[in-house]
Amino acid sequence: MRIAVIGQSLFGQEVYKELRKDGHTVVGVFTIPDKDGKADPLAAQAEKDGVPVFKFPRWRVKGQAIPEVVAQYKATGAELNVLPFCSQFIPMEVIDHPKHGSIIYHPSLLPRHRGASAINWTLIHGDKMGGFTVFWADDGLDTGPILLQRECDVEPNDTVNTIYKRFLFPEGVRGTVEAVRLIAEGKAPRITQPAEGATYECIQKKDNAKIDWNQSAEALHNWIRGNDKVPGAWAEVDGQKVTFYGSALVDNGTAASGQPLDIPGASRPGVVTKLGLVLFGNDGKALLVKNLQFDDGKMIAAAQYFSSGSSAAVELTEEEKTFAEQMRAVWKSILTNVGQIESSTDFFKSGAASMDVVRLVEEVKLRASSCQLQNEDVYMNTTFLDFIQMCVRKLRGEDGEEELVVDYVEKNINNMTVKMPHQLFINGEFVDAEGGKTYKTINPTDGTAICDVSLAQISDVDRAVAAAKEAFEEGEWGKMNPRDRGRLIYRLADLMEQHQEELATIEAIDSGAVYTLALKTHVGMSIQTFRYFAGWCDKIQGSTIPINQARPNRNLTFTKKEPIGVCAIVIPWNYPLMMLAWKTAACLAAGNTVVLKPAQVTPLTALKFAELAARAGLPKGVVNILPGSGALVGQRMSDHPDVRKLGFTGSTEIGKHIMKSCAVSNVKKVSLELGGKSPLIIFSDCDMDKAVRMGMSSVFFNKGENCIAAGRLFVEDAIHEQFVNRVVEEIKKMKIGDPLDRSTDHGPQNHKAHLDKLLEFCQTGVKEGATLVCGGRQVQRPGFFFEPTVFTDVQDHMHIAEEESFGPVMIISKFKSGDVDDVLRRANATEYGLASGVFTRDISKALYVSERLNAGTVFVNTYNKTDVASPFGGFKQSGFGKDLGQEALNEYLKTKAVTIEY
């Protein structure tokens, strides 16, 4: 069809583009004149396409159509007028002229909410359903016959902007184009609008948007959100007109703590809290307002009402000055009518519109990815100077958004001052546990207390889960663009890198990790992990699938990968930060929120991580950290009905218990990385130097507190004695001592109970008849030090051959030369299957053995070589599911299949 598009805005532009894609000829675009030298988006697109564009200031004068205007319109020969969004009054001579008449898009379910402020009144009236209508234009006020309608749910905290972006804009474009398609096919209905239920409301303007405080909290909320952003609900406060934005109903407003704010006419004073301004209805219930705007156009966060003028200007560094000049150029490219961008240049008074705000935010992201702006940031900093100051503060992490309050424990150690949070981290705040319960975390180097740490209780778990659920379902994290989510995770990795020495020092004093190893592996790999998964955020995708039921109908089946929701993570004490990273990075990249329980004996790097996550800008509730006991906190996580996934690393015994609890509670998705007794087979044709070096690393790396440690070495008899002697000689060279000493090779075991188990394990080996070559004793010095230990002549039936020591204990057994299948049988004769290894120069033998070893990871001529891109996880009673690599994402995603018949 030959179509005239009459209207304006981005909505009109999208309708115009889709009509052309649908094969229609747009014979003319009739829109508003340029404003401040800038064409309307619809006009700009049509001019680019070479379509005739008419920019009439008006279509009639004194109620009469302007003949010259009507004549120009008729000359286009349009068969249908489409009015997607039109602010001008179009004469009936134009409406009735085309063969098929005219259709209009209206953003309400007619006959309800006729008039120009339909979206506003849908919200003001608290409608549960909204939607749009495409109707046949007549000479009434939105009274023409209905052609097509589509409806949607109105969410409790929807604003004009959110419902428009979520439904009315995208579905409205599709609905308008579908209506044209129905007309072209001769199938378009004309349904007379019913009289019942019809309403007509006035246009919402600033002068009639004043708040009447004598209403319920819900009615006040509806009034504020119904006028958000235009025209803006307002009231007199402190003698000036203040406009309210970002309203949400709250459950416990009566308990709000903050500074009272007297509001004339309100049933009681508001309360300025760190979350915003709490207001009260005449029913005693409460709502929360996020932002306020004053008469001069200045917008602030409501939480900053009493301190909005107190911040001093920051002095820019040379790098920040370069950024400022880049942004000056961006402002100039947007504000084309402004000769020069001065510090006092106001973005909106210079002609910018809402679409320009979106562009400005994206331009900032391109130039400084760590500066995560929201549209509101521009509205609250309208002059160029204020805008640059705000951006710089955000880049420095000093943006004044609810200052993070941390009650640090500080220690001068390792040539630095380490600052350690010690409270629970729930919903973006460090808080005490219920009842103020605490416990002492111990430095394994000398057995002394580091500090008191908050001890989470069941109610604390419930609070954390509720915060994580709200962040996922209602907060910005669940709605965030995946690329923006990746930027935040990457920024977190950058902050971890900036604090890597501090993190490694905390890891050393809390877990006994040798500082140099902590710096490289515990912390270094953690940073790599977050960076790796940050890159995955915008690459999570489904697939399209041909299906057998495609005939005689046409079908499209595709899958979507979606986040699961609230995920609980329980981690062990051997790699406190790295185990957190392995699971949490994938979990966050997939779009979930986290409630994490660190091991009770090693909570401090997890709490420091929480601080860095908050400073990186992760929204409240996304990350929650709960030090506490497994029996109480871990059990509640397993049982909680709102937790949808639990990831666990720890013992097989506890893993079984967790799996049972997750099944009984709500059939949670579970991934388990459990115990191991990893075999390492060393053939006589190996590179002996490398086999000795890597064999020792396979056992003694991280003091043997390593889930994939080689729990049993099978050494071919021809080289057995040589291998043992070489290992003992190397052990003699190892320095046991303070993990902060850069020359230390071997630090203390993690905690006293583990040290006692190691002693018991070695005593059992001696009793069973294994030969204790060296070690097997506690080092006589303060702390929890245990000597590197070697057992030989270990038989298959012995306890030490079957069970994991989780310490620096090398278990060596011989095997006969040439008997590859027998040593494979012995290596696989275990209920565990986490890792394994083989040393040989014979590539055929290496491939044969690696194919038959029943373990999740097989190392050939190396060991402990994990990488963030390679999946990690076990078989059998070593658990199931994967950490690291692309496969780890699947542990935190669910797959939805969608089939469409068309």
C-alpha positions in Angstrom: 0.0 0.0 0.0 0.9 3.6 -0.4 1.1 5.0 3.1 1.4 8.5 4.6 3.0 8.4 8.0 1.9 11.4 10.1 3.6 11.9 13.4 6.9 12.1 15.2 9.4 10.6 17.7 11.4 7.4 17.8 8.2 5.4 18.0 7.1 7.0 14.7 10.6 6.3 13.2 10.4 2.6 14.1 6.8 2.2 12.7 8.0 3.9 9.5 11.0 1.6 9.2 9.0 -1.6 9.8 6.3 -0.6 7.3 9.0 -0.2 4.6 10.4 -3.6 5.6 6.9 -5.0 5.2 6.9 -4.0 1.6 4.8 -0.9 1.8 5.6 2.4 0.0 5.8 5.4 2.3 4.8 8.2 -0.1 5.3 11.0 2.5 6.2 11.7 6.1 4.4 14.5 7.8 6.0 15.7 11.0 6.9 18.6 13.2 9.4 21.3 12.3 13.0 21.1 13.4 13.7 22.1 16.9 16.9 24.0 17.6 18.2 23.0 14.2 17.6 19.3 14.9 15.2 17.2 12.9 12.8 14.8 14.6 14.0 11.2 14.4 11.2 10.2 12.1 12.1 13.1 9.7 15.8 12.4 9.9 15.3 8.7 8.9 12.9 9.6 6.1 15.2 12.2 4.7 18.1 9.7 4.8 15.9 7.3 2.8 15.0 9.9 0.2 11.3 9.9 1.2 9.4 13.2 0.9 9.2 14.9 4.3 6.8 17.7 5.1 7.3 19.8 8.3 4.1 21.8 8.7 4.0 23.9 11.9 0.2 23.5 11.8 -2.5 21.9 9.6 -5.3 24.4 10.4 -5.9 28.0 11.4 -8.9 29.1 13.5 -10.4 25.6 13.2 -10.2 25.6 9.4 -7.8 23.4 7.4 -5.1 25.2 5.5 -5.8 24.5 1.8 -2.1 24.6 0.8 -1.2 22.1 3.4 -4.1 19.8 2.5 -3.2 20.1 -1.2 0.4 19.0 -0.6 -0.8 16.1 1.4 -3.3 14.9 -1.2 -0.7 15.1 -3.9 1.1 12.2 -2.4 -1.7 9.8 -3.3 -1.7 8.0 0.0 -4.1 5.0 0.3 -3.8 4.9 4.1 -2.7 7.3 6.8 -0.8 5.8 9.8 -0.6 8.0 12.9 1.9 6.2 15.2 2.3 9.2 17.5 1.1 12.6 16.6 0.9 15.8 18.7 -0.7 17.9 16.0 -4.4 18.2 15.2 -5.0 16.7 11.8 -8.1 17.9 9.9 -10.8 15.5 8.9 -10.2 16.4 5.2 -6.9 14.6 5.7 -8.2 11.8 8.0 -11.0 10.8 5.6 -9.2 11.3 2.3 -7.3 8.0 1.7 -9.0 4.9 0.3 -8.5 3.0 3.5 -8.9 6.0 5.9 -6.6 6.6 8.9 -5.5 4.5 11.8 -4.1 5.8 15.1 -2.0 4.2 17.9 -3.2 4.9 21.4 -1.4 3.7 24.6 -4.4 2.4 26.5 -7.1 -0.2 26.3 -9.9 1.9 24.8 -12.4 3.0 25.8 -10.5 3.4 29.1 -8.2 6.4 29.4 -9.0 8.4 26.3 -6.9 11.5 26.0 -3.2 12.5 25.6 -2.1 11.3 29.0 -3.4 7.7 28.8 -0.2 6.1 30.2 -0.1 8.5 33.1 -3.7 7.7 34.1 -3.3 3.9 33.7 -0.8 4.2 36.5 -2.5 6.9 38.5 -5.6 4.7 38.7 -3.6 1.7 39.7 -4.8 -0.4 36.8 -3.5 -4.0 36.9 -3.7 -4.3 33.2 -2.5 -1.9 30.6 -1.9 -2.0 26.9 -2.6 -0.2 23.6 -5.2 0.1 20.9 -4.9 0.7 17.2 -8.2 2.3 16.1 -9.8 3.9 13.1 -9.7 7.7 13.3 -12.9 9.6 13.5 -13.9 13.2 14.4 -14.2 12.3 18.1 -11.6 12.1 20.9 -10.2 8.6 20.6 -13.7 7.2 20.0 -13.2 5.5 16.6 -13.8 1.8 16.0 -11.2 -0.6 17.4 -9.0 -2.4 14.9 -6.5 -4.2 17.3 -5.7 -4.3 21.0 -2.9 -5.8 23.0 -2.7 -5.9 26.8 0.0 -6.4 29.4 0.4 -6.6 33.2 1.2 -3.4 35.0 3.9 -4.1 37.5 3.6 -2.5 41.0 6.5 -0.1 40.5 6.1 0.6 36.8 6.6 4.2 35.7 5.5 5.8 32.4 9.0 5.1 31.2 9.3 1.4 32.2 6.0 0.3 30.9 6.6 2.2 27.7 10.0 0.7 27.1 9.0 -2.8 28.2 5.7 -3.1 26.3 4.0 -0.1 24.8 7.0 0.9 22.5 8.2 -2.5 21.1 4.8 -4.2 21.0 3.1 -1.0 19.9 5.4 -0.9 16.8 4.6 -4.5 16.0 0.9 -4.0 16.6 0.7 -1.0 14.4 2.5 -2.8 11.6 0.2 -5.8 12.1 -2.8 -3.5 11.8 -1.6 -2.2 8.5 -1.1 -5.8 7.3 -4.7 -6.7 8.2 -5.9 -3.7 6.3 -3.9 -4.8 3.2 -5.3 -8.3 3.5 -8.9 -7.0 3.8 -9.2 -8.6 7.3 -9.2 -5.5 9.5 -12.1 -5.4 11.9 -14.1 -2.2 12.9 -15.3 -2.9 16.5 -17.4 -0.1 18.0 -16.1 1.1 21.3 -18.4 0.2 24.1 -19.8 3.1 26.2 -19.4 1.0 29.4 -16.0 1.6 31.1 -15.2 4.7 29.0 -13.1 7.4 30.7 -11.6 10.6 29.5 -8.9 12.3 31.6 -7.3 15.6 31.3 -3.8 16.1 30.0 -1.3 15.9 32.8 0.7 19.1 33.2 2.8 20.5 35.9 0.1 22.7 37.4 -2.3 19.8 37.9 0.3 17.3 39.1 0.5 18.6 42.7 0.3 15.8 45.3 -2.7 15.6 47.6 -1.3 14.0 50.7 -4.6 13.0 52.1 -4.5 9.6 50.5 -3.3 6.1 51.1 0.4 5.2 50.5 -0.6 3.2 47.5 -2.6 6.1 46.0 0.4 8.4 46.6 2.7 5.9 45.0 0.4 5.7 42.0 0.2 9.4 41.6 4.0 9.9 41.8 4.8 7.0 39.4 1.9 8.0 37.1 3.6 11.4 36.7 7.2 10.1 36.4 9.0 11.5 34.5 6.6 13.9 32.8 5.2 16.1 34.1 6.4 15.1 37.5 4.4 15.0 40.8 5.3 17.8 43.1 4.7 19.3 46.5 5.9 22.3 48.6 8.8 21.4 50.8 10.8 23.9 52.8 9.2 26.7 50.9 10.1 25.4 47.4 8.5 23.3 44.8 10.0 19.8 44.9 9.2 17.1 42.3 9.3 13.4 43.3 10.7 10.5 41.1 11.3 6.8 41.6 8.6 5.7 43.9 8.2 2.2 45.3 6.0 0.8 48.1 7.9 -0.5 51.1 6.8 -2.9 53.8 8.5 -1.5 56.9 8.6 2.2 56.5 7.5 2.8 60.1 10.9 1.5 61.2 12.8 3.8 58.9 15.7 5.5 60.6 17.0 8.8 59.4 16.4 12.6 59.5 12.8 13.8 59.6 11.6 16.1 56.8 8.4 18.1 57.4 6.1 18.1 54.4 3.0 20.4 54.6 -0.2 18.5 54.4 1.3 15.1 54.9 -0.1 12.8 57.7 3.4 12.7 59.3 6.9 13.9 58.4 8.9 12.0 55.8 12.2 10.4 56.7 15.4 11.0 54.7 17.2 7.6 54.9 20.3 6.2 53.2 17.9 4.5 50.8 15.9 7.6 49.9 12.9 9.6 51.2 10.3 7.6 53.1 6.8 9.1 52.8 3.6 8.1 54.6 0.0 7.8 53.5 -3.0 8.5 55.6 -3.3 4.8 56.2 0.0 4.7 58.0 1.7 2.7 55.2 4.9 3.9 53.5 6.5 4.5 50.1 10.1 5.3 49.2 11.1 8.0 46.7 14.6 7.8 45.2 15.1 11.2 43.5 14.0 14.8 44.0 14.1 17.8 41.6 14.1 21.4 42.5 12.7 24.5 40.8 16.0 25.3 39.2 16.0 21.9 37.5 18.7 20.4 39.7 17.9 16.7 40.6 19.5 14.9 43.5 19.2 11.5 45.2 16.6 11.8 47.9 19.0 10.3 50.4 21.2 13.4 49.9 18.5 16.0 50.7 20.3 17.4 53.7 23.7 17.2 52.2 23.1 18.1 48.5 25.2 21.2 48.6 28.0 20.1 50.7 30.3 18.3 48.3 33.5 20.2 47.3 34.7 20.2 43.7 37.3 17.6 42.9 40.5 18.6 41.1 41.0 16.7 37.9 44.2 14.7 37.1 45.7 15.0 33.7 44.1 11.8 32.6 40.7 13.0 33.9 41.2 16.3 32.1 41.6 14.4 28.8 38.4 12.5 29.6 36.6 15.8 30.3 37.7 17.2 26.9 36.5 14.0 25.2 33.1 14.5 26.8 33.1 18.2 25.9 33.3 17.1 22.3 30.5 14.6 22.8 28.3 17.4 24.3 29.1 19.6 21.3 28.1 16.8 18.8 24.8 16.5 20.6 24.1 20.2 21.2 24.8 21.3 17.7 23.1 24.7 18.2 25.5 25.6 21.0 28.6 27.5 19.9 30.9 26.4 22.7 30.4 24.1 25.7 31.1 26.1 28.9 31.2 24.8 32.4 27.8 26.4 32.9 26.2 24.9 29.8 23.0 23.1 30.7 22.3 19.9 28.8 18.5 20.3 28.7 18.2 24.1 28.5 20.4 23.8 25.4 17.9 21.6 23.7 18.8 18.0 24.6 15.9 15.5 24.8 15.5 12.1 26.4 17.0 10.3 23.4 20.1 12.5 23.8 20.4 11.2 27.4 20.6 7.6 26.2 23.3 8.6 23.6 25.3 10.5 26.3 25.3 7.5 28.7 26.5 5.2 25.9 29.2 7.7 24.8 30.5 7.7 28.4 30.6 3.9 28.5 32.6 3.8 25.2 35.3 6.1 26.7 35.3 4.9 30.3 33.7 1.4 30.7 34.1 1.5 34.5 31.9 4.6 34.7 28.5 3.0 34.9 26.0 5.8 34.3 22.2 5.6 34.6 19.9 8.1 32.8 19.1 9.6 36.2 22.7 10.6 36.6 22.4 13.0 33.6 19.1 14.4 34.9 20.8 15.0 38.3 23.9 16.7 36.8 22.6 18.9 34.0 25.5 21.4 33.6 28.7 20.3 32.0 30.7 21.0 35.2 28.4 19.0 37.4 28.3 16.2 34.8 32.2 16.0 34.7 32.5 16.1 38.5 29.9 13.3 38.8 31.7 11.1 36.2 35.1 11.7 37.8 33.7 10.8 41.2 32.3 7.6 39.8 35.6 6.7 38.1 37.3 7.2 41.4 34.7 5.2 43.3 33.8 8.4 45.2 30.3 9.0 43.7 28.6 9.5 47.1 26.1 6.8 46.5 25.3 5.6 50.0 28.8 5.5 51.4 29.8 2.0 52.3 30.4 1.8 56.0 33.1 -0.7 57.0 34.2 -1.4 60.6 37.7 -2.5 59.7 40.1 -4.6 61.7 43.5 -3.1 60.8 46.8 -4.8 61.1 50.3 -3.5 60.2 51.8 -6.6 58.6 53.8 -7.7 55.6 55.0 -4.1 55.1 51.5 -2.8 54.7 48.3 -2.0 56.6 45.6 -4.5 55.8 42.0 -3.5 56.4 39.7 -6.4 57.0 35.9 -6.3 57.3 34.7 -8.7 59.9 30.9 -8.5 59.8 28.3 -10.2 57.7 27.6 -8.7 54.3 23.9 -8.5 53.5 22.1 -6.4 51.0 25.1 -4.1 50.4 25.9 -3.5 54.0 28.2 -4.9 56.6 26.1 -5.8 59.6 26.3 -7.7 62.9 24.8 -11.2 63.1 21.6 -11.7 65.0 22.2 -11.3 68.7 25.7 -9.9 68.0 27.1 -13.4 67.9 30.8 -13.6 67.0 33.7 -16.1 66.9 37.5 -15.8 66.7 39.3 -16.6 63.5 42.8 -18.0 64.1 46.2 -17.4 62.4 47.6 -20.9 61.8 51.1 -19.5 61.8 51.2 -19.0 65.5 47.7 -20.1 66.8 46.7 -16.6 67.9 43.4 -14.9 67.2 43.3 -12.5 64.2 39.9 -10.9 65.1 36.3 -11.5 66.1 34.1 -12.3 63.1 30.3 -12.1 63.0 28.7 -15.6 63.3 25.6 -15.9 61.0 22.4 -17.3 62.4 19.4 -18.8 60.6 17.6 -15.4 60.5 20.7 -13.9 58.8 20.5 -16.5 56.1 16.8 -15.6 55.6 17.6 -11.9 55.3 20.4 -12.6 52.8 18.3 -14.8 50.7 15.4 -12.2 50.7 17.9 -9.5 49.6 19.3 -11.7 46.8 15.8 -12.6 45.7 14.7 -9.0 45.5 17.9 -8.0 43.7 17.2 -10.7 41.1 13.5 -10.2 40.6 13.0 -6.5 41.2 16.5 -4.9 41.2 18.6 -3.5 38.4 20.8 -6.6 38.3 18.1 -8.8 36.9 17.2 -6.2 34.2 20.8 -5.2 33.4 22.1 -5.4 29.9 24.6 -8.4 29.8 27.4 -6.2 28.5 26.9 -3.8 31.4 27.0 -6.7 33.8 30.2 -7.8 32.3 31.7 -4.4 32.7 30.9 -4.4 36.4 32.4 -7.9 36.9 35.5 -6.7 35.0 35.7 -3.6 37.2 35.5 -5.9 40.2 38.5 -7.9 38.8 40.4 -4.6 38.4 39.7 -3.7 42.0 40.9 -7.1 43.1 44.1 -6.6 41.2 44.6 -3.2 42.8 44.2 -4.9 46.2 46.1 -8.1 45.3 48.9 -7.7 47.8 46.4 -7.0 50.6 44.2 -9.9 49.6 47.3 -12.3 49.5 48.4 -11.1 52.9 44.9 -11.7 54.4 44.9 -15.1 52.7 48.3 -15.9 54.2 47.4 -15.0 57.8 43.9 -16.6 57.7 44.6 -19.8 55.8 48.4 -20.3 56.1 49.0 -20.0 52.4 52.5 -19.1 51.5 52.3 -15.4 50.5 54.1 -15.8 47.1 51.7 -18.7 46.2 48.7 -16.7 47.5 49.7 -13.8 45.3 50.1 -15.9 42.1 47.4 -18.6 42.6 44.9 -17.9 45.3 44.5 -14.2 44.3 46.0 -14.2 40.8 43.8 -17.0 39.4 40.8 -15.4 41.2 41.3 -12.2 39.2 41.8 -14.2 36.0 38.6 -16.0 36.7 36.4 -12.9 37.1 38.0 -11.4 34.0 37.3 -14.6 32.0 33.7 -14.8 33.0 33.1 -11.1 32.5 33.8 -11.7 28.8 31.1 -14.4 28.7 28.2 -12.2 29.9 27.1 -11.0 26.5 27.9 -14.4 24.8 25.3 -16.6 26.5 22.9 -17.8 23.9 20.6 -20.5 22.9 20.0 -22.2 19.5 17.4 -22.7 16.9 16.2 -26.3 16.4 14.5 -27.8 13.4 11.5 -29.9 14.7 9.7 -32.9 13.1 6.3 -31.4 13.7 7.0 -28.6 11.2 4.6 -29.9 8.5 2.0 -28.9 7.4 2.5 -25.9 9.6 5.5 -23.5 9.8 7.2 -23.7 13.2 10.2 -22.1 14.9 11.7 -23.7 17.9 14.5 -22.0 19.8 16.1 -22.3 23.2 17.0 -19.5 25.7 19.6 -19.7 28.4 18.2 -18.0 31.5 19.7 -17.3 35.0 18.4 -19.6 37.7 17.8 -16.9 40.5 19.2 -17.0 44.0 22.2 -19.3 44.2 23.8 -20.5 47.4 27.6 -21.2 47.4 29.4 -23.1 50.1 33.2 -23.1 49.8 36.1 -24.8 51.6 39.1 -23.5 53.5 42.0 -24.6 51.4 41.7 -21.9 48.7 39.3 -19.4 50.3 39.3 -16.7 47.6 40.0 -18.9 44.6 37.1 -21.3 45.4 34.9 -18.2 45.8 36.0 -16.9 42.4 35.6 -20.3 40.6 31.9 -20.5 41.5 30.8 -16.9 42.0 32.3 -15.5 38.8 30.3 -17.9 36.6 27.2 -17.5 38.8 27.2 -13.7 38.4 28.1 -13.8 34.7 25.0 -15.9 34.2 22.9 -13.2 35.8 22.2 -14.8 39.2 22.5 -13.4 42.7 24.6 -15.1 45.4 24.5 -16.0 49.1 27.9 -17.4 49.9 29.1 -19.2 53.1 32.9 -19.2 53.4 34.6 -21.8 55.5 34.1 -20.8 59.1 37.9 -21.0 59.7 38.8 -18.8 56.7 36.2 -16.0 56.3 38.4 -12.9 55.8 39.2 -12.8 52.1 35.5 -13.4 51.3 34.5 -10.4 53.4 37.2 -8.3 51.8 35.8 -9.5 48.4 32.4 -8.3 49.5 33.8 -4.8 50.1 35.4 -4.7 46.7 32.2 -6.0 45.0 30.3 -3.1 46.6 32.9 -0.6 45.6 32.9 -2.0 42.0 29.2 -1.0 41.8 27.5 -4.4 42.0 23.9 -3.5 43.2 22.7 -4.3 46.7 21.7 -7.9 47.3 23.7 -9.3 44.4 26.5 -10.6 46.6 25.9 -11.6 50.3 28.6 -13.2 52.5 27.7 -15.2 55.6 30.5 -16.6 57.8 29.1 -19.3 60.0 28.9 -23.0 60.7 27.9 -25.5 58.1 25.5 -27.2 60.4 23.5 -24.0 60.8 24.1 -21.7 57.9 25.0 -24.3 55.3 22.0 -26.4 56.3 19.6 -23.4 56.1 20.9 -22.6 52.6 20.2 -26.2 51.6 16.7 -26.1 53.0 15.7 -22.6 51.9 12.8 -22.6 49.5 13.9 -19.5 47.7 17.4 -20.8 46.9 17.2 -22.4 43.5 20.8 -23.6 43.1 23.5 -24.7 45.5 27.2 -25.1 44.5 29.4 -26.9 47.0 33.1 -27.7 47.3 34.1 -29.9 50.3 34.0 -33.5 51.6 32.0 -36.3 50.0 30.2 -36.9 53.3 28.9 -33.4 53.5 28.2 -33.3 49.8 25.8 -36.3 50.2 24.0 -34.6 53.0 23.6 -31.4 51.0 22.3 -33.3 48.0 19.7 -35.0 50.1 18.6 -31.7 51.8 18.4 -29.9 48.4 16.2 -32.7 47.0 13.8 -32.8 50.0 13.5 -29.0 50.2 12.6 -27.9 46.7 14.7 -30.0 44.3 17.4 -27.4 44.0 19.9 -27.7 41.2 23.2 -28.9 42.7 26.8 -29.1 41.7 29.3 -30.8 43.9 33.1 -30.8 43.9 34.0 -33.4 46.5 36.8 -35.5 47.8 39.6 -37.1 45.8 42.2 -39.8 45.8 43.9 -38.8 42.6 46.3 -41.4 41.1 49.6 -40.4 39.5 51.3 -43.1 37.4 55.0 -42.6 36.7 56.5 -44.9 34.1 60.2 -45.7 33.9 60.5 -44.0 30.5 59.6 -40.6 32.0 61.7 -37.5 32.2 62.9 -38.2 35.8 63.8 -34.6 36.7 60.3 -33.4 35.6 58.6 -36.4 37.2 60.3 -35.7 40.6 59.6 -32.0 40.4 56.0 -32.3 39.3 55.4 -35.4 41.5 56.4 -33.3 44.6 54.2 -30.5 43.4 51.3 -32.9 42.9 51.4 -33.7 46.6 53.0 -30.8 48.5 51.5 -27.8 46.5 49.7 -25.5 48.9 50.8 -27.8 51.9 48.9 -30.7 50.4 45.6 -28.9 51.0 44.6 -29.3 47.4 41.5 -31.1 46.1 43.3 -32.6 43.1 46.5 -33.5 45.0 47.9 -36.8 43.9 46.7 -39.0 46.7 48.6 -42.0 45.5 51.6 -42.3 43.3 52.2 -45.5 41.3 55.9 -45.7 40.4 57.2 -48.4 38.0 59.5 -50.7 40.0 62.5 -50.1 37.8 62.8 -46.5 38.9 61.0 -46.7 42.3 64.1 -46.5 44.6 65.6 -43.7 42.5 62.4 -41.7 42.5 62.0 -42.0 46.3 65.6 -41.0 47.0 65.3 -38.0 44.8 62.0 -36.9 46.5 63.6 -37.2 50.0 66.6 -35.1 48.9 64.3 -32.4 47.6 62.2 -32.4 50.8 65.3 -31.8 52.8 65.8 -28.5 50.8 62.3 -27.3 51.6 62.0 -24.4 54.0 59.2 -24.7 56.5 58.2 -21.4 58.2 56.3 -18.1 58.2 54.2 -17.9 55.1 54.9 -14.2 54.8 58.6 -14.9 54.5 59.4 -14.8 50.7 61.8 -17.7 51.0 59.3 -20.1 52.7 58.3 -23.2 50.7 55.9 -24.8 53.1 53.5 -23.0 55.5 51.3 -24.2 58.3 48.3 -26.4 57.9 45.0 -24.5 57.9 43.7 -25.3 61.4 44.3 -27.4 64.5 41.7 -30.0 63.9 43.1 -30.7 60.4 46.6 -31.0 61.9 45.3 -33.6 64.4 43.7 -35.6 61.5 47.0 -35.6 59.6 48.8 -37.0 62.7 46.1 -39.7 63.0 46.3 -40.5 59.3 50.1 -41.1 59.4 49.9 -43.1 62.6 47.4 -45.4 60.9 49.8 -45.8 58.0 52.6 -46.9 60.3 50.3 -49.4 62.1 49.2 -50.9 58.8 52.8 -51.6 57.9 53.6 -49.0 55.3 57.2 -47.6 55.4 57.4 -44.1 56.8 60.4 -42.7 54.9 60.3 -39.2 56.3 58.0 -36.8 58.1 54.8 -37.8 59.8 55.3 -35.4 62.6 54.2 -31.9 63.8 57.0 -29.4 63.5 58.0 -28.2 67.0 57.2 -24.5 66.8 54.1 -22.4 67.4 51.3 -22.9 65.0 50.0 -25.8 63.0 53.0 -27.0 61.0 53.3 -30.5 59.7 56.4 -32.0 58.1 56.2 -33.1 54.4 55.8 -36.9 54.6 56.6 -39.9 52.4 55.2 -43.4 52.7 56.4 -46.3 50.6 55.4 -50.0 50.4 51.8 -49.0 50.5 49.4 -51.9 49.7 46.1 -51.4 48.0 44.0 -52.5 51.0 45.5 -50.0 53.4 43.5 -47.1 54.8 46.1 -44.6 53.6 45.9 -46.0 50.1 42.1 -45.6 50.0 41.4 -42.4 51.9 42.3 -38.8 51.2 44.8 -37.2 53.6 44.3 -33.6 52.3 47.8 -32.8 53.5 51.5 -33.1 52.6 51.6 -36.8 52.6 53.0 -38.7 49.6 51.7 -42.3 49.2 53.9 -44.4 46.9 53.2 -47.8 45.6 55.2 -49.9 43.1 53.9 -51.5 40.0 55.6 -54.1 37.7 57.3 -52.9 34.6 55.2 -53.4 31.4 51.9 -54.1 33.3 50.0 -51.1 32.1 46.5 -52.6 32.4 47.1 -53.8 36.0 48.3 -50.4 37.2 45.3 -48.8 35.5 43.0 -51.3 37.4 44.6 -50.3 40.7 44.5 -46.6 39.9 40.8 -46.8 39.1 39.9 -49.0 42.1 38.6 -46.0 44.1 35.3 -44.4 44.6 36.8 -41.0 43.7 37.5 -39.6 40.3 38.5 -36.0 40.5 41.9 -35.9 38.8 44.8 -38.1 37.7 48.1 -38.0 35.9 50.7 -39.9 33.9 54.4 -39.4 33.2 55.9 -41.1 30.1 57.8 -40.2 27.0 55.7 -42.7 25.0 52.8 -40.7 23.5 50.8 -43.8 22.6 51.1 -45.0 26.2 50.1 -41.6 27.4 47.0 -41.5 25.3 46.1 -45.1 26.2 46.3 -44.4 29.9 44.6 -41.0 29.8 41.7 -42.6 27.9 41.2 -45.3 30.6 41.8 -43.2 33.7 38.3 -42.6 35.2 38.7 -39.1 36.4 37.4 -35.6 35.4 40.9 -34.3 34.7 43.9 -36.1 33.4 47.4 -34.5 33.4 50.0 -35.8 31.0 53.7 -35.0 31.9 52.4 -32.1 34.1 50.2 -31.7 37.1 48.1 -29.0 38.8 47.8 -27.1 35.5 44.3 -25.8 35.8 43.2 -22.8 33.7 40.2 -20.6 33.8 39.1 -21.7 30.3 39.3 -25.4 31.1 36.4 -27.2 32.8 37.1 -28.7 36.2 35.1 -31.3 38.1 35.0 -35.0 39.0 33.4 -38.3 38.5 31.9 -40.9 40.8 32.0 -39.8 44.5 34.2 -36.8 43.6 30.9 -35.1 42.6 29.4 -33.8 39.4 29.1 -30.4 37.6 32.0 -28.2 36.4 33.8 -25.1 37.6 35.7 -22.9 35.1 35.4 -22.8 31.3 32.2 -22.4 29.3 30.7 -25.5 30.9 30.7 -23.8 34.3 28.1 -21.3 33.0 25.6 -24.2 32.5 25.7 -24.9 36.2 24.1 -21.5 36.8 21.7 -21.4 33.8 18.4 -23.0 32.9 17.4 -23.8 29.3 13.9 -22.8 28.1 12.6 -24.1 24.8 10.1 -22.0 22.9 8.1 -23.2 19.9 6.2 -20.8 17.7 3.7 -21.7 15.0 3.3 -19.0 12.3 
